[in-house]
Amino acid sequence: MLLLACSSTTSDSQTIDTPSALPTPTAKPVPTSSTMPTAMNTRIPPTSTPKPLLTATLPPHTPISKPMPTKSQVSPKPTPGPLPSPTASPVPTATAIVAPTPTPTYPPTQTPLHQPPNPCLNVAEEYRKRCEESVAADRLKESGQSGSYYAESFDPDNISKAAKFNFTELDKFSRMSKLRSGVGHDYSFPSAEYDPDGKSCRSMKHYFIPNGVPRDNASYRTTPHTFEWMSLKFFAPADGVITNVEYATTPDGEEAQFSIQSADYPGYYFNFLHVKPSEGLVEGSSVEAGQQIGTLGNEESWGEIGVEVRVNSRESYFVSFLQVVTDQVLEAYVDRGLVSVSEAIVTRGQRDATPLACGGDAPPAARWFQGSSKFNPDDEFIIWQFESTDNWFFFDGN
């Protein structure tokens, strides 16, 4: 509420009628008249007849801070007028507010009471950073400033060839798992294929097993590595920026998972897991296609690559790495027996018709397949998971 202060200047005050000017007091004897002398601050000289003064009728004793003005005994009778204020203060001007004016109100769009609620507060901690990034990108996109975070759209029949370089040393691997396989753990969050109930799970990335690993599951644990797996190199498939970096500690040291956000194809992300980043590469580092970005993070991991296309925070798709490579990159796979990209993919319809359950003590976005060695182990499932062409494309000679 806006309050206006009363003015203290005489020019803004109402006019006050005052008595005629009093004569200048002089040291005269007290008059003998019965009229009360003016209550002045002038000392009264003693007289020879004090008794009449003592018997004079005096007004009731009332403490006052200032003398009350009276009519002069000498001056002519003034024209009656309003009495002055007891405090002899100027009368408040007409600007004083008697009835306050209500404070104006505005629509919420003009004066918002609070920021929009954070939709990521109830998201599991491992997804919160990604959620907050997506929400921020959503707001930028809505304002026409989407930048490179999202793809404008996604057409499964017209996927951009964003990868100009292979992500690893292909000649050091013997097989690759298929998109939507039952290998490893569920990897479908946050796409529309993710099942929060864990009844229809799938791996939306490719695993690559190094050379020297036997094809039968029974021999896997007893067969030594034929070379040091941690020497395996990984490369940037495209020009871009490193983002979504998360570190973890293993018996072989620190490793990380991260994404390379394509500079030429907004919304395309290459996801790397179990990689020891090259020195100097951190969140926000720029990389060029073909640049080495690290080596395998520990001796017990396999090579892995996932490709995600983000349209907005609620629409995301995983596709095969082979669907986004140029023809030149694809030639390396053709040389190892691949006739068609479809040979490395289980379709969504096929997986929905033969669903795989998942669960266990892993985070919701990485639950183990039921029947695997990590969750309700079943020998038949374990053999199928490791050996079947339902899950793997084996390179020629392996």
Backbone torsions as a table, in degrees:
resi	resn	phi	psi	omega
1	MET	NA	134.9	-179.4
2	LEU	-91.8	119.0	178.4
3	LEU	-106.5	136.2	179.7
4	LEU	-102.8	126.9	-177.8
5	ALA	-74.8	147.3	177.4
6	CYS	-69.8	142.9	-179.4
7	SER	-77.2	144.9	178.7
8	SER	-107.1	6.8	-178.5
9	THR	-96.3	147.9	-178.0
10	THR	-68.0	-25.5	-178.8
11	SER	-67.4	-25.5	-179.2
12	ASP	-98.0	1.3	-175.1
13	SER	-96.9	161.7	173.8
14	GLN	-72.3	152.8	-179.1
15	THR	-73.3	137.2	-178.2
16	ILE	-111.7	123.6	175.2
17	ASP	-78.3	125.3	-177.2
18	THR	-120.8	156.6	177.1
19	PRO	-63.6	165.1	178.0
20	SER	-62.6	155.4	-175.4
21	ALA	-60.6	134.4	179.6
22	LEU	-76.1	147.1	177.7
23	PRO	-70.1	155.7	179.8
24	THR	-65.3	121.3	-176.9
25	PRO	-64.3	141.3	176.5
26	THR	-126.6	161.8	-179.0
27	ALA	-78.1	86.5	179.0
28	LYS	-114.1	157.1	175.6
29	PRO	-63.2	155.1	177.9
30	VAL	-65.2	131.1	179.9
31	PRO	-63.3	152.2	179.8
32	THR	-87.7	-5.1	178.7
33	SER	-65.4	155.4	178.4
34	SER	-76.5	-4.5	179.5
35	THR	-70.4	136.8	-178.5
36	MET	-66.6	134.5	176.2
37	PRO	-67.6	157.2	178.7
38	THR	-64.9	135.2	179.0
39	ALA	-73.6	90.8	-178.5
40	MET	-114.2	163.3	176.2
41	ASN	-88.2	25.8	179.7
42	THR	-96.3	130.4	-178.4
43	ARG	-64.7	132.5	-178.6
44	ILE	-90.1	121.0	179.8
45	PRO	-70.4	147.3	178.6
46	PRO	-63.7	148.5	177.8
47	THR	-123.2	172.0	-179.4
48	SER	-83.1	-5.9	-179.1
49	THR	-127.0	72.0	-178.2
50	PRO	-71.1	-23.0	-173.0
51	LYS	-62.0	-48.0	178.4
52	PRO	-54.7	-34.8	178.8
53	LEU	-65.1	-35.9	-179.6
54	LEU	-73.3	-29.1	-177.5
55	THR	-92.3	-0.2	180.0
56	ALA	-67.1	149.2	179.2
57	THR	-75.7	122.2	-179.2
58	LEU	-107.9	149.0	176.1
59	PRO	-67.3	157.4	177.3
60	PRO	-55.1	144.8	-179.8
61	HIS	-74.4	112.3	178.0
62	THR	-127.0	122.3	180.0
63	PRO	-64.5	125.9	176.0
64	ILE	-130.2	148.1	-178.2
65	SER	-80.4	-26.1	-178.9
66	LYS	-138.1	151.2	179.0
67	PRO	-64.0	144.8	178.3
68	MET	-82.3	123.4	178.7
69	PRO	-64.7	142.6	178.3
70	THR	-129.0	170.6	177.6
71	LYS	-72.1	144.1	-179.9
72	SER	-75.0	141.6	177.3
73	GLN	-75.7	-24.0	-173.7
74	VAL	-97.8	-41.2	-174.8
75	SER	-67.8	153.8	175.3
76	PRO	-61.2	155.4	-179.4
77	LYS	-64.1	120.8	-177.9
78	PRO	-76.8	160.8	174.4
79	THR	-67.8	129.8	-178.0
80	PRO	-58.0	143.6	178.0
81	GLY	-150.0	175.8	-179.4
82	PRO	-64.3	141.6	177.2
83	LEU	-67.2	146.2	177.7
84	PRO	-71.5	161.8	177.4
85	SER	-60.0	141.3	179.1
86	PRO	-56.7	-30.1	-177.8
87	THR	-94.8	2.0	-179.7
88	ALA	54.8	30.1	178.8
89	SER	-95.7	154.1	178.2
90	PRO	-63.2	144.6	177.3
91	VAL	-69.4	135.7	179.8
92	PRO	-55.2	144.0	-179.3
93	THR	-74.5	172.5	-178.4
94	ALA	-71.2	-3.7	179.5
95	THR	-81.0	-7.2	179.2
96	ALA	-63.3	137.0	-178.3
97	ILE	-90.1	123.1	177.2
98	VAL	-95.5	-52.0	177.1
99	ALA	-107.2	108.8	-176.1
100	PRO	-62.3	144.9	177.4
101	THR	-82.0	130.3	-179.6
102	PRO	-59.3	142.8	176.3
103	THR	-67.7	129.5	-179.1
104	PRO	-66.1	147.6	177.3
105	THR	-112.2	158.6	-176.9
106	TYR	-132.1	156.6	176.6
107	PRO	-63.0	153.0	-179.9
108	PRO	-56.2	-28.0	-178.4
109	THR	-68.0	-23.0	-179.8
110	GLN	-90.6	-38.2	178.8
111	THR	-131.0	77.3	-178.2
112	PRO	-59.6	138.1	-179.3
113	LEU	-79.7	-24.7	-178.4
114	HIS	-160.4	164.5	177.2
115	GLN	-76.5	157.7	177.3
116	PRO	-58.1	146.4	-179.7
117	PRO	-62.2	148.7	179.8
118	ASN	-81.4	110.9	-177.4
119	PRO	-73.2	-4.3	-176.9
120	CYS	-96.6	-0.5	-176.2
121	LEU	-62.8	-33.2	-177.5
122	ASN	-97.9	7.5	178.9
123	VAL	-82.3	141.8	178.8
124	ALA	-53.8	146.2	-172.6
125	GLU	-55.8	-38.4	-176.9
126	GLU	-68.4	-15.6	179.1
127	TYR	-106.5	-5.4	-169.0
128	ARG	-64.3	-43.4	-179.4
129	LYS	-60.5	-45.6	179.1
130	ARG	-62.5	-41.4	180.0
131	CYS	-61.4	-46.3	-178.0
132	GLU	-65.9	-37.6	176.1
133	GLU	-63.2	-41.7	-178.4
134	SER	-66.9	-41.6	179.3
135	VAL	-62.9	-43.5	178.2
136	ALA	-62.1	-40.5	179.1
137	ALA	-68.0	-35.5	176.3
138	ASP	-57.2	-46.3	-177.2
139	ARG	-66.5	-36.5	176.3
140	LEU	-65.9	-41.2	-178.8
141	LYS	-65.4	-40.1	179.2
142	GLU	-63.8	-28.3	179.9
143	SER	-92.6	5.5	179.1
144	GLY	82.7	18.8	-178.7
145	GLN	-124.5	47.6	-172.8
146	SER	-66.3	-24.1	179.7
147	GLY	62.4	-136.8	-175.8
148	SER	-110.5	11.4	-175.4
149	TYR	-73.7	-37.6	-175.6
150	TYR	-120.3	153.3	169.9
151	ALA	-82.1	148.5	179.6
152	GLU	-64.7	-34.7	-179.8
153	SER	-163.9	176.9	177.8
154	PHE	-140.8	125.8	177.0
155	ASP	-122.6	110.2	-177.2
156	PRO	-61.3	-17.6	178.9
157	ASP	-96.1	0.5	-179.6
158	ASN	-146.0	65.0	-176.6
159	ILE	-83.9	134.9	-177.6
160	SER	-65.7	142.1	177.4
161	LYS	-87.4	77.8	-171.4
162	ALA	-83.6	-20.9	-175.1
163	ALA	-94.9	115.0	179.7
164	LYS	-97.7	-4.2	-176.9
165	PHE	-146.7	146.3	178.5
166	ASN	-70.0	148.1	-172.1
167	PHE	-80.0	-12.1	-176.8
168	THR	-155.2	-177.7	177.8
169	GLU	-85.0	92.7	-171.0
170	LEU	-62.2	-31.0	-176.8
171	ASP	-69.1	-5.8	179.1
172	LYS	-101.8	11.0	178.9
173	PHE	-123.1	151.5	-175.7
174	SER	-107.7	-17.2	-179.6
175	ARG	-163.2	163.6	176.4
176	MET	-134.6	139.2	177.4
177	SER	-75.8	157.0	-177.9
178	LYS	-86.6	153.0	172.1
179	LEU	-61.9	132.7	-176.4
180	ARG	72.2	25.6	177.4
181	SER	-74.2	177.9	175.6
182	GLY	-104.9	24.4	-178.8
183	VAL	-89.3	140.7	174.4
184	GLY	76.2	-108.4	-176.9
185	HIS	-146.6	169.9	177.6
186	ASP	-61.2	134.0	178.3
187	TYR	-144.9	79.0	-178.2
188	SER	-138.6	-8.7	177.8
189	PHE	-76.4	135.6	8.7
190	PRO	-106.1	32.9	-178.3
191	SER	-74.0	171.5	179.5
192	ALA	-68.2	-13.8	180.0
193	GLU	-85.0	-5.4	179.4
194	TYR	-71.1	130.1	178.4
195	ASP	-109.8	106.6	-178.2
196	PRO	-64.5	-20.3	179.3
197	ASP	-81.8	-10.6	177.6
198	GLY	71.2	24.3	-179.5
199	LYS	-96.7	-22.8	179.4
200	SER	-136.6	91.6	-174.0
201	CYS	-109.2	165.0	-176.9
202	ARG	-166.6	154.3	177.0
203	SER	-101.6	110.0	-177.1
204	MET	-94.9	41.8	175.5
205	LYS	-147.3	174.8	178.1
206	HIS	-110.6	131.0	168.2
207	TYR	-96.8	145.2	176.2
208	PHE	-124.8	121.1	-179.6
209	ILE	-94.2	131.3	-178.5
210	PRO	-63.9	158.2	175.7
211	ASN	-58.6	151.4	176.2
212	GLY	94.9	-12.0	179.2
213	VAL	-81.4	131.0	-179.8
214	PRO	-67.5	157.8	-179.7
215	ARG	-79.0	-22.2	-179.1
216	ASP	-92.1	140.6	-175.8
217	ASN	-65.7	-35.4	-175.3
218	ALA	-61.4	-28.9	-176.4
219	SER	-92.7	-5.5	-172.8
220	TYR	-59.1	-50.7	-174.0
221	ARG	-72.1	-20.1	-176.5
222	THR	-100.7	-2.9	-179.7
223	THR	-96.9	120.1	-179.1
224	PRO	-71.4	156.8	177.2
225	HIS	-67.8	137.5	-178.6
226	THR	-84.7	-10.1	173.2
227	PHE	-157.3	169.4	-178.6
228	GLU	-76.0	111.5	-176.6
229	TRP	-64.5	-31.3	-179.0
230	MET	-69.9	-2.2	174.9
231	SER	-86.8	-9.5	-179.4
232	LEU	-61.2	132.1	-176.7
233	LYS	-100.5	150.8	176.4
234	PHE	-127.5	148.1	-173.3
235	PHE	-130.9	155.8	175.7
236	ALA	-73.2	122.9	178.9
237	PRO	-73.3	-18.4	-176.4
238	ALA	-152.2	164.6	170.8
239	ASP	-66.4	139.0	-179.7
240	GLY	177.0	-161.0	-176.6
241	VAL	-129.3	138.9	177.1
242	ILE	-79.1	130.5	-178.5
243	THR	-146.5	172.6	178.4
244	ASN	55.9	41.6	-177.7
245	VAL	-77.7	130.2	174.5
246	GLU	-135.0	128.2	-176.8
247	TYR	-99.7	153.4	176.3
248	ALA	-146.5	154.2	-179.9
249	THR	-105.8	132.5	178.9
250	THR	-123.4	169.5	175.7
251	PRO	-58.7	-20.6	-179.8
252	ASP	-100.1	9.6	178.8
253	GLY	116.3	-168.4	-177.2
254	GLU	-84.8	138.4	175.5
255	GLU	-132.3	176.6	-178.0
256	ALA	-147.7	158.8	165.0
257	GLN	-119.5	143.8	-175.2
258	PHE	-162.3	173.9	178.0
259	SER	-123.9	152.5	168.7
260	ILE	-110.4	116.6	-178.9
261	GLN	-87.6	119.2	-175.4
262	SER	-62.8	135.2	177.8
263	ALA	-82.6	-31.4	-176.1
264	ASP	-90.7	-22.8	-178.3
265	TYR	-127.4	86.5	-177.3
266	PRO	-52.2	136.5	177.9
267	GLY	91.7	-6.3	178.6
268	TYR	-96.6	126.9	-177.3
269	TYR	-126.9	132.6	174.9
270	PHE	-102.5	115.3	-174.2
271	ASN	-98.0	121.9	178.5
272	PHE	-108.6	143.6	179.3
273	LEU	-133.7	148.6	178.2
274	HIS	55.7	51.6	179.7
275	VAL	-122.1	137.8	171.3
276	LYS	-91.1	108.3	-175.1
277	PRO	-62.6	147.7	174.8
278	SER	-63.3	151.8	-176.9
279	GLU	-57.0	132.1	177.4
280	GLY	92.9	-11.9	179.7
281	LEU	-89.2	119.9	-178.0
282	VAL	-139.2	-178.3	176.4
283	GLU	-53.9	126.5	178.1
284	GLY	92.6	-5.0	179.1
285	SER	-68.5	138.8	175.4
286	SER	-88.1	141.4	178.8
287	VAL	-133.2	159.9	177.6
288	GLU	-115.6	150.9	179.8
289	ALA	-55.1	129.9	180.0
290	GLY	92.5	-11.3	179.2
291	GLN	-71.8	134.3	176.6
292	GLN	-69.0	131.9	-177.9
293	ILE	-114.1	-5.8	178.1
294	GLY	162.0	-171.5	177.1
295	THR	-131.6	170.4	-179.6
296	LEU	-59.3	136.1	-170.7
297	GLY	-75.6	-28.0	177.3
298	ASN	-152.7	161.7	-169.5
299	GLU	-73.8	-11.6	-177.4
300	GLU	-105.5	1.4	-179.5
301	SER	-93.1	162.5	173.4
302	TRP	-106.4	169.4	172.8
303	GLY	-71.3	146.6	-180.0
304	GLU	-145.8	145.7	174.6
305	ILE	-149.5	132.8	174.9
306	GLY	-127.8	147.3	179.7
307	VAL	-126.0	123.4	-178.1
308	GLU	-121.0	138.8	174.9
309	VAL	-115.1	117.0	-178.6
310	ARG	-102.9	123.8	178.1
311	VAL	-99.0	-40.1	170.4
312	ASN	-161.5	-176.0	-174.9
313	SER	-66.9	-15.9	-178.7
314	ARG	-110.3	-0.4	-176.6
315	GLU	-135.9	110.3	-177.6
316	SER	-142.7	146.1	-177.8
317	TYR	-132.2	141.7	170.6
318	PHE	-104.5	135.5	178.6
319	VAL	-130.5	166.1	177.6
320	SER	-72.0	144.0	175.5
321	PHE	-57.2	-34.6	-178.7
322	LEU	-70.0	-17.5	178.0
323	GLN	-80.2	-14.5	-176.6
324	VAL	-114.1	0.4	-179.2
325	VAL	-85.5	154.3	174.2
326	THR	-72.2	166.0	179.6
327	ASP	-60.2	-35.3	-179.7
328	GLN	-63.7	-41.5	178.0
329	VAL	-69.3	-38.7	-178.6
330	LEU	-62.8	-26.9	-179.0
331	GLU	-57.1	-33.7	-179.3
332	ALA	-64.4	-30.7	178.3
333	TYR	-81.5	-35.7	176.3
334	VAL	-63.1	-37.7	178.4
335	ASP	-63.7	-18.1	179.8
336	ARG	-104.9	18.9	171.0
337	GLY	106.2	-3.2	-179.2
338	LEU	-75.3	124.4	178.6
339	VAL	-95.1	-40.1	-178.3
340	SER	-140.3	146.6	177.6
341	VAL	-58.8	-30.7	-178.9
342	SER	-61.7	-19.8	178.4
343	GLU	-68.6	-15.9	-179.8
344	ALA	-106.3	16.5	-176.1
345	ILE	-134.4	132.7	164.8
346	VAL	-95.4	124.3	-176.0
347	THR	-69.9	161.8	178.5
348	ARG	-62.6	-40.3	178.9
349	GLY	-61.9	-41.5	179.0
350	GLN	-64.0	-42.7	-179.2
351	ARG	-70.1	-38.7	177.6
352	ASP	-62.9	-32.7	-179.7
353	ALA	-75.7	-24.4	178.0
354	THR	-127.8	71.3	-173.0
355	PRO	-67.3	150.8	177.0
356	LEU	-118.5	124.3	178.2
357	ALA	-80.5	157.2	178.2
358	CYS	-147.8	161.2	-178.6
359	GLY	177.1	-145.5	-179.9
360	GLY	95.1	-165.6	-174.6
361	ASP	-92.9	11.6	179.0
362	ALA	-81.6	161.1	175.4
363	PRO	-57.1	155.1	-176.6
364	PRO	-53.5	-33.1	-178.2
365	ALA	-86.0	2.2	-178.9
366	ALA	-142.4	42.0	-178.3
367	ARG	-72.1	144.4	-178.5
368	TRP	-75.8	147.3	176.9
369	PHE	-68.2	137.3	178.8
370	GLN	-66.6	129.2	-177.2
371	GLY	103.6	-14.6	178.5
372	SER	-76.0	173.5	-178.7
373	SER	-65.4	-14.4	-177.3
374	LYS	-95.7	-16.4	-175.0
375	PHE	-151.4	111.6	-178.7
376	ASN	49.0	62.6	-174.0
377	PRO	-53.5	138.4	177.3
378	ASP	-140.5	120.7	-174.2
379	ASP	-57.5	-42.8	-178.1
380	GLU	-62.0	-42.7	179.3
381	PHE	-66.4	-41.4	-178.0
382	ILE	-61.2	-42.4	178.1
383	ILE	-64.7	-46.1	178.8
384	TRP	-60.6	-41.8	-177.9
385	GLN	-62.1	-39.2	-173.7
386	PHE	-91.4	-29.3	-169.7
387	GLU	-110.0	-23.1	-168.7
388	SER	-76.5	144.5	173.5
389	THR	-72.4	-6.5	171.1
390	ASP	-63.0	-28.3	-176.0
391	ASN	-110.6	-19.1	-171.0
392	TRP	-128.6	147.4	163.9
393	PHE	-110.0	116.7	-178.7
394	PHE	-89.9	130.2	178.0
395	PHE	-70.7	151.6	179.6
396	ASP	-53.9	138.4	179.6
397	GLY	86.5	4.0	179.1
398	ASN	-126.7	NA	NA
